[in-house]
Amino acid sequence: MKQVPLLLIYSRLVIGGALLVLSYQAVAHFAALAVGLLALGVLTDVFDGIVARHLSLSTEKLRRLDSAVDQIFWVLVLGATYLAWPGFFARHTAQLWLLVLLEGLTYAVSLLRFRKEVATHSWGAKAWVLVSLAALIQLLTTGDAGWLFQASFGIGVASRLEIVVIVLLLRRWTNDVPTAYHAWQLRRGRPIRRYKLLNG
């Protein structure tokens, strides 16, 4: 049982790699396969933390690994999506690059401040994943994401900026900080409420 969280984390690398290969090979029914694999990948992301907390295995090392694998998984997903629908990326180049730069900013600030990568697992970031999942499903099946992409873009920008604020507020590196308010509470030396399903 102790290996379950690690298996769930590393499974995303396999899922992401499979998505990229399937997209590159332009297999039949790619959209349906991609939606299934994408949903499976997100489910592993949800349950790795829940299982780890339930088994009292949620350590700093595990949470940092989770964040690193998340980044690789989403890069693979974007690569697969680009191969399937390059026109979408051409139409939204500026917005997508802004999200990439803001994501890089969160890591740069955390590395400069604490010499560790960011692993806040904020509620805003979780919301971004869910909305982005919906947008990607629409994109993979129709070739466009409409208002869902715009919602994902807005939440992505807001959540990245909040993570920067969280990192700047913290006096020491901390993982699983839900919001900037919680970071402010930690800065003042006050404990924050933990939930096993979210940030326990």
C-alpha positions as MATLAB code, in Angstrom:
seq = 'MKQVPLLLIYSRLVIGGALLVLSYQAVAHFAALAVGLLALGVLTDVFDGIVARHLSLSTEKLRRLDSAVDQIFWVLVLGATYLAWPGFFARHTAQLWLLVLLEGLTYAVSLLRFRKEVATHSWGAKAWVLVSLAALIQLLTTGDAGWLFQASFGIGVASRLEIVVIVLLLRRWTNDVPTAYHAWQLRRGRPIRRYKLLNG';
ca = [
       0.000    0.000    0.000;
       2.878    2.362    0.721;
       3.825    2.346   -2.961;
       0.359    3.321   -4.203;
       0.930    7.120   -4.110;
       4.196    6.725   -6.040;
       2.550    4.431   -8.585;
      -0.237    6.961   -9.090;
       2.267    9.784   -9.535;
       4.510    7.942  -11.990;
       1.524    6.588  -13.921;
       0.971   10.119  -15.229;
       4.286    9.943  -17.064;
       3.103    6.776  -18.817;
      -0.291    8.305  -19.593;
       1.234   11.524  -20.909;
       3.748    9.613  -23.009;
       0.994    7.422  -24.438;
      -1.012   10.508  -25.383;
       1.943   12.010  -27.214;
       2.673    8.798  -29.137;
      -0.980    8.267  -30.089;
      -1.258   11.848  -31.307;
       1.998   11.647  -33.274;
       0.828    8.472  -34.975;
      -2.600    9.996  -35.672;
      -4.340    6.794  -34.610;
      -7.998    6.238  -35.386;
     -10.408    7.562  -32.748;
      -7.603    9.574  -31.143;
     -10.018   12.091  -29.614;
     -11.909    9.421  -27.665;
      -8.698    7.762  -26.524;
      -7.202   11.112  -25.548;
     -10.228   12.129  -23.485;
     -10.133    8.821  -21.618;
      -6.405    9.023  -20.936;
      -6.607   12.678  -19.953;
      -9.405   11.983  -17.480;
      -7.424    9.052  -16.080;
      -4.363   11.246  -15.668;
      -6.310   13.886  -13.763;
      -7.857   11.206  -11.532;
      -4.393    9.916  -10.614;
      -3.452   13.491   -9.736;
      -6.486   13.789   -7.478;
      -6.049   10.485   -5.706;
      -2.276   10.376   -5.217;
      -2.508   13.112   -2.596;
      -5.666   11.731   -0.992;
      -4.173    8.242   -0.683;
      -0.860    9.602    0.602;
      -2.602   11.650    3.278;
      -4.857    8.723    4.234;
      -1.782    6.512    4.683;
       0.148    9.301    6.451;
       2.744    9.271    3.666;
       2.345   12.861    2.495;
       5.899   14.143    2.875;
       7.631   17.198    1.445;
       9.625   14.957   -0.892;
       6.472   13.283   -2.213;
       4.658   16.584   -2.752;
       7.644   18.028   -4.623;
       7.790   14.917   -6.792;
       4.059   15.228   -7.436;
       4.491   18.821   -8.616;
       7.427   17.934  -10.877;
       5.548   15.049  -12.500;
       2.490   17.272  -12.931;
       4.565   19.686  -14.989;
       5.903   16.931  -17.230;
       2.435   15.412  -17.650;
       0.886   18.687  -18.782;
       3.775   19.403  -21.161;
       3.156   15.995  -22.752;
      -0.584   16.718  -22.913;
       0.036   20.064  -24.593;
       2.435   18.423  -27.027;
      -0.160   15.816  -27.959;
      -2.860   18.457  -28.319;
      -0.616   20.626  -30.480;
       0.038   17.737  -32.854;
      -3.701   17.112  -33.143;
      -4.856   20.743  -33.455;
      -1.927   23.059  -34.349;
      -4.321   25.695  -35.677;
      -5.741   26.293  -32.202;
      -2.277   27.070  -30.853;
      -1.624   29.429  -33.747;
      -4.830   31.340  -32.961;
      -4.060   31.671  -29.254;
      -0.271   32.026  -29.263;
      -0.112   35.171  -27.112;
      -2.407   33.832  -24.392;
      -0.655   30.479  -24.245;
       2.784   32.084  -24.024;
       1.570   34.348  -21.219;
       0.460   31.291  -19.248;
       3.830   29.628  -19.851;
       5.689   32.745  -18.695;
       3.546   33.074  -15.573;
       4.090   29.407  -14.747;
       7.813   29.976  -15.128;
       7.544   33.018  -12.876;
       6.068   30.951  -10.033;
       9.037   28.593  -10.205;
      11.574   31.397  -10.534;
      10.224   33.220   -7.472;
      10.172   30.029   -5.401;
      13.678   29.015   -6.463;
      15.082   32.474   -5.767;
      13.349   32.742   -2.406;
      13.688   29.204   -1.054;
      15.903   27.330   -3.539;
      13.070   24.852   -3.984;
      10.477   24.486   -6.690;
       6.927   25.570   -5.985;
       4.509   22.962   -4.595;
       1.664   24.983   -3.113;
      -1.088   22.812   -4.642;
      -3.373   25.812   -4.188;
      -7.127   25.659   -4.591;
      -6.841   28.083   -7.497;
      -4.460   25.695   -9.251;
      -6.867   22.814   -8.665;
      -9.711   24.858  -10.147;
      -7.516   25.654  -13.147;
      -6.875   21.954  -13.748;
     -10.594   21.145  -13.723;
     -11.550   23.972  -16.092;
      -8.569   23.194  -18.323;
      -9.654   19.556  -18.435;
     -13.073   20.611  -19.711;
     -11.471   22.946  -22.264;
      -9.097   20.241  -23.475;
     -11.924   17.740  -23.868;
     -13.827   20.216  -26.017;
     -10.687   21.061  -27.989;
      -9.743   17.438  -28.611;
     -13.232   16.533  -29.781;
     -14.142   19.652  -31.787;
     -10.917   21.510  -32.589;
     -11.857   24.561  -30.524;
     -12.558   25.342  -26.870;
     -14.526   28.608  -27.065;
     -15.437   30.182  -23.755;
     -13.954   27.262  -21.821;
     -10.496   28.230  -23.051;
     -11.107   31.849  -22.073;
     -12.241   30.698  -18.616;
      -9.174   28.483  -18.336;
      -6.956   31.373  -19.391;
      -8.466   33.732  -16.818;
      -8.276   31.228  -13.964;
      -4.760   30.266  -15.041;
      -3.526   33.859  -14.897;
      -5.230   34.511  -11.550;
      -3.994   31.281   -9.963;
      -0.393   31.809  -11.146;
      -0.354   35.331   -9.727;
      -1.821   34.061   -6.452;
       0.919   31.440   -6.214;
       3.540   34.178   -6.585;
       1.848   36.073   -3.743;
       1.728   32.897   -1.636;
       5.454   32.268   -2.110;
       6.313   35.883   -1.271;
       4.175   35.790    1.882;
       5.646   32.572    3.267;
       8.587   32.957    5.642;
       9.799   29.425    4.832;
       9.061   26.963    2.056;
       5.784   25.183    2.656;
       3.804   22.776    0.528;
       0.015   22.544    0.286;
      -0.960   26.155    0.945;
      -4.551   26.575   -0.313;
      -4.750   30.361   -0.804;
      -2.915   33.630   -0.240;
      -5.059   34.094    2.875;
      -3.683   30.842    4.301;
      -0.147   31.982    3.446;
      -0.806   35.195    5.359;
      -2.008   33.159    8.338;
       1.164   31.060    8.238;
       3.266   34.218    8.012;
       1.634   35.425   11.225;
       2.469   32.127   12.909;
      -1.087   30.867   12.919;
      -1.978   27.280   12.006;
      -4.193   26.674    9.008;
      -6.972   24.158    8.813;
      -6.061   21.002    6.920;
      -8.448   18.798    4.962;
      -7.444   15.251    4.023;
      -9.272   15.527    0.714;
      -7.607   18.807   -0.260;
      -4.515   19.867    1.651;
      -4.231   17.636    4.699;
];
